Amino acid sequence: MIQVINEIDKFKSLKDDWERIWHNCKSATPFQTFDYVLASASTFYETDSLYIILMSDGDGVVRAVLPTKIDKSGRLSFINVHHSDFCGIIVEPEYDNFNLYEELSKFFLSNNQIKTICFDNLKRDSSLLSSFKPFIYTCFIQDINYYSVIPIFPKTTDKDFVDAFSFVASKRKKKLRNQHKATLHGCEFRIYDKANGDIYPEDVVNSLTETMVVKGYRARTYFSMSMLNFWKELYEKELLICAVLRQGGVALSCNFMFYDSKSKEYIKWIMLYEDGRYNLAINVEIADFIYKNQGAYINFARGIYDYKMENFHPLVYPLYRVIITKSIWQHIKAVCCVTFNNVKTILKQYLKK
């Protein structure tokens, strides 16, 4: 049975079911937690309508949730797509099967309010990647971005945390060690975590966001009051932790991260900085912190940046988009748009050379 929730108060009543499913869903990330999606919906969905799709079993127990919204044109997408590195369905493993996606596909095709569907930022383990094609022929998948992961786990043969970078050559490891020594000599590194009683470092956030605007790194509109409040709310709900690098009491860099205990993974999210050269320094200190706390994966999330690739040699994986249309002409138009954008990207890269 499928039900649609489009009121924020009804959304809030889903917490217990949502959290149960999230904990059981292996592919779900912190971006799909109830508190994150609720904060996102409450903060950013004003121009669209909530359209949260619930799928229940024969006893009326919710077994899967699609945290989506719908705009005025009838385009269905994830609530948190614009500010989340990973999106997806949350579903209990035993219900993540043919029958669920057949029912969901019939719902999409018969619903006149939904004109097109665009599911972005899907990881390779998302069941949404392959489940609709058997039922909806006007469905296609494209890779739209990449994310990268580094395992940082202590071994008895390690000299220090740098040895945990398995794919980094000794010459590069020496550079990382020198960076670590230089940072320790002149800077202060600290992790802020609400779970440990730490007060949100609002002064650091305000200082660095203003610096980034003044120096032209980001537009002021990006650091809206809604966005700043969103970060703080996530921190207060113990979803975010914050790594801060200072020198002489002055903030140089700040990195918001999520910790996913299910996958033992630190997901790096928003990076604020006084100068881009401090990004390497804070990433090295984060790696040292993780190593000293029994190890975990560092997930650099969306974007392939040169300094990450050059210094850490992470494992790189694609992120996908699923597009579903409801007519052959819409399908052809969507494919043509994707092809045009791909050609444009290639030409831009070629002309730069």
C-alpha positions as a Markdown table, in Angstrom:
| # | Residue | x | y | z |
|---|---|---|---|---|
| 1 | Met | 0.0 | 0.0 | 0.0 |
| 2 | Ile | 1.3 | 3.5 | -0.9 |
| 3 | Gln | 0.5 | 6.6 | 1.0 |
| 4 | Val | 1.7 | 10.2 | 0.3 |
| 5 | Ile | 2.5 | 12.7 | 3.1 |
| 6 | Asn | 2.5 | 16.4 | 2.2 |
| 7 | Glu | 2.0 | 18.1 | 5.6 |
| 8 | Ile | 4.9 | 18.8 | 7.9 |
| 9 | Asp | 3.0 | 17.8 | 11.0 |
| 10 | Lys | 2.2 | 14.4 | 9.6 |
| 11 | Phe | 5.8 | 14.1 | 8.6 |
| 12 | Lys | 6.9 | 14.6 | 12.2 |
| 13 | Ser | 4.7 | 11.7 | 13.3 |
| 14 | Leu | 6.8 | 9.3 | 11.1 |
| 15 | Lys | 9.9 | 9.5 | 13.3 |
| 16 | Asp | 9.7 | 6.1 | 15.0 |
| 17 | Asp | 9.0 | 4.2 | 11.7 |
| 18 | Trp | 11.5 | 6.2 | 9.8 |
| 19 | Glu | 14.3 | 5.6 | 12.4 |
| 20 | Arg | 13.6 | 1.9 | 12.5 |
| 21 | Ile | 13.8 | 1.6 | 8.7 |
| 22 | Trp | 16.9 | 3.7 | 8.5 |
| 23 | His | 18.8 | 1.6 | 11.0 |
| 24 | Asn | 17.9 | -1.6 | 9.1 |
| 25 | Cys | 18.7 | -0.1 | 5.6 |
| 26 | Lys | 22.4 | -0.8 | 4.8 |
| 27 | Ser | 22.5 | 1.8 | 2.0 |
| 28 | Ala | 21.0 | 4.6 | 4.0 |
| 29 | Thr | 23.4 | 7.4 | 4.9 |
| 30 | Pro | 23.2 | 10.3 | 7.5 |
| 31 | Phe | 21.5 | 12.4 | 4.7 |
| 32 | Gln | 18.5 | 10.1 | 5.0 |
| 33 | Thr | 18.1 | 10.2 | 8.7 |
| 34 | Phe | 14.7 | 11.5 | 10.0 |
| 35 | Asp | 16.2 | 14.6 | 11.7 |
| 36 | Tyr | 18.3 | 15.6 | 8.7 |
| 37 | Val | 15.4 | 15.3 | 6.2 |
| 38 | Leu | 13.0 | 17.0 | 8.6 |
| 39 | Ala | 15.4 | 19.9 | 9.1 |
| 40 | Ser | 15.9 | 20.1 | 5.4 |
| 41 | Ala | 12.2 | 20.1 | 4.6 |
| 42 | Ser | 11.4 | 22.7 | 7.3 |
| 43 | Thr | 14.2 | 25.0 | 6.0 |
| 44 | Phe | 14.2 | 24.7 | 2.2 |
| 45 | Tyr | 11.0 | 23.3 | 0.7 |
| 46 | Glu | 9.0 | 26.5 | 0.6 |
| 47 | Thr | 8.9 | 26.8 | -3.2 |
| 48 | Asp | 7.9 | 23.1 | -3.7 |
| 49 | Ser | 5.5 | 20.7 | -2.0 |
| 50 | Leu | 6.3 | 17.9 | 0.3 |
| 51 | Tyr | 5.5 | 14.6 | -1.3 |
| 52 | Ile | 6.9 | 11.9 | 1.0 |
| 53 | Ile | 6.0 | 8.4 | -0.4 |
| 54 | Leu | 5.4 | 5.7 | 2.2 |
| 55 | Met | 5.1 | 2.0 | 1.3 |
| 56 | Ser | 3.4 | -0.3 | 3.9 |
| 57 | Asp | 2.9 | -4.0 | 4.2 |
| 58 | Gly | -0.4 | -5.8 | 4.4 |
| 59 | Asp | -0.7 | -5.0 | 8.1 |
| 60 | Gly | -0.2 | -1.3 | 7.5 |
| 61 | Val | 3.4 | -1.2 | 8.9 |
| 62 | Val | 5.6 | 1.3 | 7.0 |
| 63 | Arg | 8.5 | -0.6 | 5.3 |
| 64 | Ala | 10.0 | 1.9 | 2.9 |
| 65 | Val | 10.1 | 5.7 | 2.5 |
| 66 | Leu | 10.9 | 7.9 | -0.5 |
| 67 | Pro | 11.7 | 11.4 | 1.0 |
| 68 | Thr | 10.6 | 13.4 | -2.0 |
| 69 | Lys | 9.1 | 16.7 | -3.0 |
| 70 | Ile | 7.2 | 17.8 | -6.1 |
| 71 | Asp | 7.4 | 21.2 | -7.9 |
| 72 | Lys | 4.8 | 23.1 | -9.8 |
| 73 | Ser | 5.8 | 21.5 | -13.1 |
| 74 | Gly | 5.2 | 18.0 | -11.7 |
| 75 | Arg | 8.8 | 17.1 | -11.3 |
| 76 | Leu | 9.4 | 14.7 | -8.4 |
| 77 | Ser | 12.8 | 14.8 | -6.7 |
| 78 | Phe | 14.5 | 14.3 | -3.4 |
| 79 | Ile | 13.7 | 16.8 | -0.7 |
| 80 | Asn | 17.4 | 17.4 | 0.2 |
| 81 | Val | 18.9 | 17.0 | -3.3 |
| 82 | His | 20.5 | 20.5 | -3.5 |
| 83 | His | 22.6 | 20.3 | -0.3 |
| 84 | Ser | 23.1 | 16.5 | 0.2 |
| 85 | Asp | 25.9 | 14.5 | -1.3 |
| 86 | Phe | 24.0 | 11.2 | -1.2 |
| 87 | Cys | 20.3 | 10.6 | -1.7 |
| 88 | Gly | 18.1 | 7.6 | -1.8 |
| 89 | Ile | 15.2 | 5.4 | -0.6 |
| 90 | Ile | 15.2 | 3.9 | 2.9 |
| 91 | Val | 13.8 | 0.4 | 2.9 |
| 92 | Glu | 13.8 | -2.6 | 5.1 |
| 93 | Pro | 16.0 | -5.3 | 3.4 |
| 94 | Glu | 13.3 | -8.0 | 3.2 |
| 95 | Tyr | 11.0 | -5.6 | 1.4 |
| 96 | Asp | 13.6 | -4.3 | -1.1 |
| 97 | Asn | 12.4 | -6.5 | -3.9 |
| 98 | Phe | 10.6 | -6.9 | -7.2 |
| 99 | Asn | 7.1 | -6.5 | -5.7 |
| 100 | Leu | 7.8 | -3.2 | -4.0 |
| 101 | Tyr | 9.2 | -1.6 | -7.2 |
| 102 | Glu | 6.4 | -3.0 | -9.3 |
| 103 | Glu | 3.9 | -1.3 | -7.0 |
| 104 | Leu | 5.9 | 1.9 | -6.9 |
| 105 | Ser | 6.2 | 2.0 | -10.7 |
| 106 | Lys | 2.4 | 1.5 | -11.2 |
| 107 | Phe | 1.9 | 4.4 | -8.7 |
| 108 | Phe | 4.2 | 6.7 | -10.7 |
| 109 | Leu | 2.6 | 5.9 | -14.1 |
| 110 | Ser | -1.0 | 6.2 | -12.9 |
| 111 | Asn | -0.4 | 9.5 | -10.9 |
| 112 | Asn | -1.4 | 12.5 | -13.0 |
| 113 | Gln | 0.3 | 14.9 | -10.6 |
| 114 | Ile | 3.8 | 13.4 | -11.4 |
| 115 | Lys | 5.0 | 14.4 | -14.8 |
| 116 | Thr | 8.7 | 13.5 | -14.5 |
| 117 | Ile | 11.0 | 11.9 | -11.9 |
| 118 | Cys | 14.6 | 12.9 | -11.3 |
| 119 | Phe | 16.5 | 11.0 | -8.6 |
| 120 | Asp | 20.0 | 12.5 | -8.2 |
| 121 | Asn | 23.1 | 11.5 | -6.2 |
| 122 | Leu | 22.5 | 7.8 | -6.0 |
| 123 | Lys | 25.3 | 5.7 | -4.8 |
| 124 | Arg | 26.2 | 2.4 | -6.6 |
| 125 | Asp | 24.5 | 0.3 | -3.9 |
| 126 | Ser | 21.1 | 2.1 | -4.3 |
| 127 | Ser | 18.3 | -0.2 | -5.4 |
| 128 | Leu | 16.7 | 2.7 | -7.3 |
| 129 | Leu | 19.3 | 2.3 | -10.0 |
| 130 | Ser | 18.0 | -0.9 | -11.5 |
| 131 | Ser | 14.5 | -1.5 | -10.1 |
| 132 | Phe | 12.3 | 0.6 | -12.4 |
| 133 | Lys | 13.6 | -0.4 | -15.8 |
| 134 | Pro | 11.6 | -3.7 | -15.9 |
| 135 | Phe | 8.4 | -1.7 | -15.4 |
| 136 | Ile | 9.0 | 1.7 | -17.0 |
| 137 | Tyr | 10.7 | 1.6 | -20.4 |
| 138 | Thr | 11.1 | 5.5 | -20.4 |
| 139 | Cys | 13.7 | 5.2 | -17.6 |
| 140 | Phe | 17.4 | 5.8 | -18.0 |
| 141 | Ile | 20.5 | 6.2 | -15.8 |
| 142 | Gln | 23.5 | 8.5 | -16.2 |
| 143 | Asp | 26.5 | 9.1 | -14.0 |
| 144 | Ile | 26.6 | 12.7 | -12.9 |
| 145 | Asn | 29.4 | 13.0 | -10.4 |
| 146 | Tyr | 32.0 | 11.1 | -8.4 |
| 147 | Tyr | 32.8 | 10.6 | -4.7 |
| 148 | Ser | 36.0 | 9.2 | -3.1 |
| 149 | Val | 36.8 | 7.1 | 0.0 |
| 150 | Ile | 39.9 | 6.4 | 2.0 |
| 151 | Pro | 40.3 | 3.6 | 4.5 |
| 152 | Ile | 42.1 | 4.8 | 7.6 |
| 153 | Phe | 42.6 | 1.8 | 9.9 |
| 154 | Pro | 45.6 | 1.2 | 12.2 |
| 155 | Lys | 48.0 | -1.8 | 11.5 |
| 156 | Thr | 50.7 | -3.1 | 13.9 |
| 157 | Thr | 53.3 | -2.3 | 11.3 |
| 158 | Asp | 52.4 | 1.4 | 11.0 |
| 159 | Lys | 54.8 | 4.1 | 12.0 |
| 160 | Asp | 52.0 | 6.6 | 12.2 |
| 161 | Phe | 48.6 | 7.5 | 10.6 |
| 162 | Val | 50.3 | 8.3 | 7.2 |
| 163 | Asp | 51.1 | 4.6 | 6.8 |
| 164 | Ala | 47.3 | 4.0 | 6.7 |
| 165 | Phe | 47.2 | 5.6 | 3.2 |
| 166 | Ser | 47.7 | 2.3 | 1.4 |
| 167 | Phe | 47.9 | 3.7 | -2.1 |
| 168 | Val | 50.2 | 6.6 | -1.4 |
| 169 | Ala | 53.9 | 6.3 | -2.4 |
| 170 | Ser | 56.6 | 6.9 | 0.2 |
| 171 | Lys | 57.6 | 10.3 | -1.3 |
| 172 | Arg | 54.1 | 11.6 | -0.9 |
| 173 | Lys | 53.8 | 10.2 | 2.6 |
| 174 | Lys | 56.9 | 12.2 | 3.5 |
| 175 | Lys | 55.1 | 15.4 | 2.4 |
| 176 | Leu | 52.0 | 14.5 | 4.5 |
| 177 | Arg | 54.2 | 13.9 | 7.5 |
| 178 | Asn | 55.9 | 17.3 | 7.0 |
| 179 | Gln | 52.5 | 18.9 | 6.6 |
| 180 | His | 51.4 | 17.3 | 9.9 |
| 181 | Lys | 54.5 | 18.5 | 11.8 |
| 182 | Ala | 54.1 | 22.0 | 10.4 |
| 183 | Thr | 50.5 | 22.2 | 11.5 |
| 184 | Leu | 51.2 | 20.9 | 15.0 |
| 185 | His | 54.0 | 23.5 | 15.4 |
| 186 | Gly | 52.0 | 26.6 | 14.5 |
| 187 | Cys | 48.3 | 25.7 | 14.7 |
| 188 | Glu | 45.5 | 24.3 | 17.0 |
| 189 | Phe | 43.3 | 21.5 | 15.7 |
| 190 | Arg | 40.0 | 20.6 | 17.5 |
| 191 | Ile | 37.0 | 18.5 | 16.9 |
| 192 | Tyr | 33.7 | 19.9 | 18.2 |
| 193 | Asp | 31.0 | 17.3 | 19.0 |
| 194 | Lys | 27.7 | 18.1 | 20.7 |
| 195 | Ala | 27.6 | 14.5 | 22.0 |
| 196 | Asn | 30.7 | 15.4 | 24.1 |
| 197 | Gly | 29.2 | 18.6 | 25.4 |
| 198 | Asp | 31.0 | 21.0 | 23.0 |
| 199 | Ile | 29.3 | 24.3 | 22.2 |
| 200 | Tyr | 28.7 | 25.0 | 18.5 |
| 201 | Pro | 31.7 | 27.1 | 17.2 |
| 202 | Glu | 29.4 | 29.8 | 15.8 |
| 203 | Asp | 32.2 | 32.4 | 15.9 |
| 204 | Val | 34.3 | 30.3 | 13.6 |
| 205 | Val | 31.5 | 29.7 | 11.2 |
| 206 | Asn | 30.5 | 33.4 | 11.0 |
| 207 | Ser | 34.1 | 34.5 | 10.6 |
| 208 | Leu | 35.0 | 32.1 | 7.8 |
| 209 | Thr | 31.7 | 32.5 | 5.9 |
| 210 | Glu | 32.3 | 36.3 | 5.9 |
| 211 | Thr | 35.9 | 35.8 | 4.8 |
| 212 | Met | 34.8 | 33.5 | 1.9 |
| 213 | Val | 32.3 | 36.1 | 0.7 |
| 214 | Val | 34.7 | 39.0 | 0.9 |
| 215 | Lys | 37.4 | 37.0 | -1.0 |
| 216 | Gly | 35.0 | 35.9 | -3.6 |
| 217 | Tyr | 35.1 | 32.2 | -2.9 |
| 218 | Arg | 31.4 | 32.0 | -2.4 |
| 219 | Ala | 28.4 | 34.2 | -3.2 |
| 220 | Arg | 26.7 | 35.7 | -0.1 |
| 221 | Thr | 23.4 | 34.1 | -1.2 |
| 222 | Tyr | 25.0 | 30.7 | -0.5 |
| 223 | Phe | 25.5 | 31.6 | 3.2 |
| 224 | Ser | 21.9 | 32.6 | 3.8 |
| 225 | Met | 20.5 | 32.8 | 7.3 |
| 226 | Ser | 18.5 | 29.6 | 6.5 |
| 227 | Met | 21.6 | 27.7 | 5.6 |
| 228 | Leu | 23.6 | 28.9 | 8.6 |
| 229 | Asn | 20.7 | 28.0 | 10.9 |
| 230 | Phe | 20.4 | 24.6 | 9.1 |
| 231 | Trp | 24.0 | 23.8 | 10.0 |
| 232 | Lys | 23.6 | 24.8 | 13.6 |
| 233 | Glu | 20.3 | 22.8 | 13.9 |
| 234 | Leu | 22.1 | 19.6 | 12.6 |
| 235 | Tyr | 24.9 | 20.2 | 15.1 |
| 236 | Glu | 22.5 | 20.6 | 18.0 |
| 237 | Lys | 20.8 | 17.4 | 17.0 |
| 238 | Glu | 24.2 | 15.6 | 17.2 |
| 239 | Leu | 24.2 | 14.8 | 13.5 |
| 240 | Leu | 27.1 | 17.0 | 12.6 |
| 241 | Ile | 30.6 | 17.3 | 14.0 |
| 242 | Cys | 32.9 | 20.1 | 13.3 |
| 243 | Ala | 36.7 | 20.1 | 12.7 |
| 244 | Val | 38.4 | 23.5 | 13.3 |
| 245 | Leu | 41.9 | 24.6 | 12.5 |
| 246 | Arg | 43.2 | 27.8 | 14.2 |
| 247 | Gln | 46.4 | 29.8 | 14.3 |
| 248 | Gly | 46.9 | 32.3 | 17.1 |
| 249 | Gly | 43.2 | 32.1 | 17.9 |
| 250 | Val | 42.2 | 33.0 | 14.3 |
| 251 | Ala | 40.1 | 30.4 | 12.4 |
| 252 | Leu | 41.8 | 29.1 | 9.2 |
| 253 | Ser | 39.5 | 26.3 | 8.2 |
| 254 | Cys | 36.4 | 24.5 | 9.4 |
| 255 | Asn | 35.0 | 21.2 | 8.1 |
| 256 | Phe | 31.5 | 19.9 | 8.9 |
| 257 | Met | 31.3 | 16.1 | 8.9 |
| 258 | Phe | 28.8 | 13.3 | 9.5 |
| 259 | Tyr | 29.7 | 10.1 | 11.2 |
| 260 | Asp | 27.9 | 7.0 | 10.1 |
| 261 | Ser | 28.3 | 4.3 | 12.7 |
| 262 | Lys | 26.7 | 1.7 | 10.4 |
| 263 | Ser | 29.4 | 1.9 | 7.8 |
| 264 | Lys | 32.1 | 3.3 | 10.2 |
| 265 | Glu | 32.5 | 6.3 | 7.9 |
| 266 | Tyr | 33.2 | 10.0 | 8.3 |
| 267 | Ile | 31.4 | 11.9 | 5.5 |
| 268 | Lys | 33.0 | 15.2 | 4.8 |
| 269 | Trp | 30.4 | 17.9 | 3.9 |
| 270 | Ile | 30.8 | 21.7 | 4.1 |
| 271 | Met | 34.3 | 23.1 | 4.0 |
| 272 | Leu | 34.9 | 26.7 | 5.1 |
| 273 | Tyr | 38.3 | 28.3 | 4.8 |
| 274 | Glu | 40.3 | 31.5 | 5.0 |
| 275 | Asp | 42.5 | 30.3 | 2.2 |
| 276 | Gly | 42.3 | 27.1 | 0.1 |
| 277 | Arg | 45.8 | 26.0 | 1.0 |
| 278 | Tyr | 44.5 | 25.2 | 4.5 |
| 279 | Asn | 42.2 | 22.4 | 3.1 |
| 280 | Leu | 45.1 | 20.0 | 2.9 |
| 281 | Ala | 46.2 | 20.8 | 6.5 |
| 282 | Ile | 42.8 | 20.2 | 8.1 |
| 283 | Asn | 42.3 | 17.0 | 6.1 |
| 284 | Val | 45.6 | 15.6 | 7.3 |
| 285 | Glu | 44.7 | 16.4 | 10.9 |
| 286 | Ile | 41.2 | 14.8 | 10.5 |
| 287 | Ala | 43.0 | 11.7 | 9.2 |
| 288 | Asp | 45.3 | 11.7 | 12.3 |
| 289 | Phe | 42.2 | 12.1 | 14.6 |
| 290 | Ile | 40.4 | 9.2 | 12.9 |
| 291 | Tyr | 43.4 | 7.0 | 13.1 |
| 292 | Lys | 43.9 | 7.6 | 16.8 |
| 293 | Asn | 40.3 | 6.8 | 17.4 |
| 294 | Gln | 40.4 | 3.2 | 16.2 |
| 295 | Gly | 40.1 | 4.1 | 12.5 |
| 296 | Ala | 37.3 | 4.5 | 10.0 |
| 297 | Tyr | 36.7 | 5.4 | 6.4 |
| 298 | Ile | 37.0 | 9.0 | 5.2 |
| 299 | Asn | 34.4 | 9.7 | 2.6 |
| 300 | Phe | 35.3 | 12.9 | 0.7 |
| 301 | Ala | 31.7 | 12.9 | -0.8 |
| 302 | Arg | 30.9 | 14.7 | -4.1 |
| 303 | Gly | 33.5 | 16.2 | -6.3 |
| 304 | Ile | 37.0 | 15.1 | -7.5 |
| 305 | Tyr | 39.4 | 17.8 | -6.3 |
| 306 | Asp | 43.0 | 17.8 | -7.4 |
| 307 | Tyr | 44.5 | 18.2 | -3.9 |
| 308 | Lys | 42.5 | 15.2 | -2.6 |
| 309 | Met | 43.5 | 13.0 | -5.6 |
| 310 | Glu | 47.1 | 14.0 | -5.5 |
| 311 | Asn | 47.7 | 13.7 | -1.8 |
| 312 | Phe | 45.5 | 10.8 | -0.6 |
| 313 | His | 44.9 | 8.6 | -3.7 |
| 314 | Pro | 41.4 | 7.6 | -2.6 |
| 315 | Leu | 39.1 | 5.0 | -4.1 |
| 316 | Val | 36.8 | 6.8 | -6.6 |
| 317 | Tyr | 33.1 | 5.8 | -7.3 |
| 318 | Pro | 30.4 | 7.2 | -9.5 |
| 319 | Leu | 27.1 | 8.9 | -8.4 |
| 320 | Tyr | 24.1 | 8.4 | -10.6 |
| 321 | Arg | 20.9 | 10.1 | -11.7 |
| 322 | Val | 17.7 | 8.2 | -12.6 |
| 323 | Ile | 15.3 | 10.0 | -14.9 |
| 324 | Ile | 11.8 | 8.7 | -15.5 |
| 325 | Thr | 9.4 | 10.3 | -18.0 |
| 326 | Lys | 5.9 | 9.3 | -19.0 |
| 327 | Ser | 6.0 | 9.5 | -22.8 |
| 328 | Ile | 8.4 | 8.6 | -25.5 |
| 329 | Trp | 8.7 | 12.2 | -26.6 |
| 330 | Gln | 9.6 | 13.3 | -23.0 |
| 331 | His | 12.1 | 10.5 | -23.0 |
| 332 | Ile | 13.7 | 11.6 | -26.3 |
| 333 | Lys | 13.9 | 15.2 | -25.1 |
| 334 | Ala | 15.5 | 14.1 | -21.8 |
| 335 | Val | 18.1 | 12.0 | -23.6 |
| 336 | Cys | 18.9 | 14.8 | -26.0 |
| 337 | Cys | 19.3 | 17.3 | -23.1 |
| 338 | Val | 21.7 | 14.9 | -21.4 |
| 339 | Thr | 23.7 | 14.3 | -24.6 |
| 340 | Phe | 23.9 | 18.1 | -25.3 |
| 341 | Asn | 25.2 | 18.8 | -21.7 |
| 342 | Asn | 27.8 | 16.0 | -22.0 |
| 343 | Val | 29.1 | 17.4 | -25.3 |
| 344 | Lys | 29.2 | 20.9 | -23.9 |
| 345 | Thr | 31.2 | 19.7 | -20.9 |
| 346 | Ile | 33.7 | 17.8 | -23.2 |
| 347 | Leu | 34.1 | 20.9 | -25.4 |
| 348 | Lys | 34.7 | 23.2 | -22.4 |
| 349 | Gln | 37.5 | 20.9 | -21.2 |
| 350 | Tyr | 39.0 | 20.7 | -24.7 |
| 351 | Leu | 39.0 | 24.5 | -25.2 |
| 352 | Lys | 40.7 | 25.0 | -21.8 |
| 353 | Lys | 43.6 | 23.0 | -23.2 |
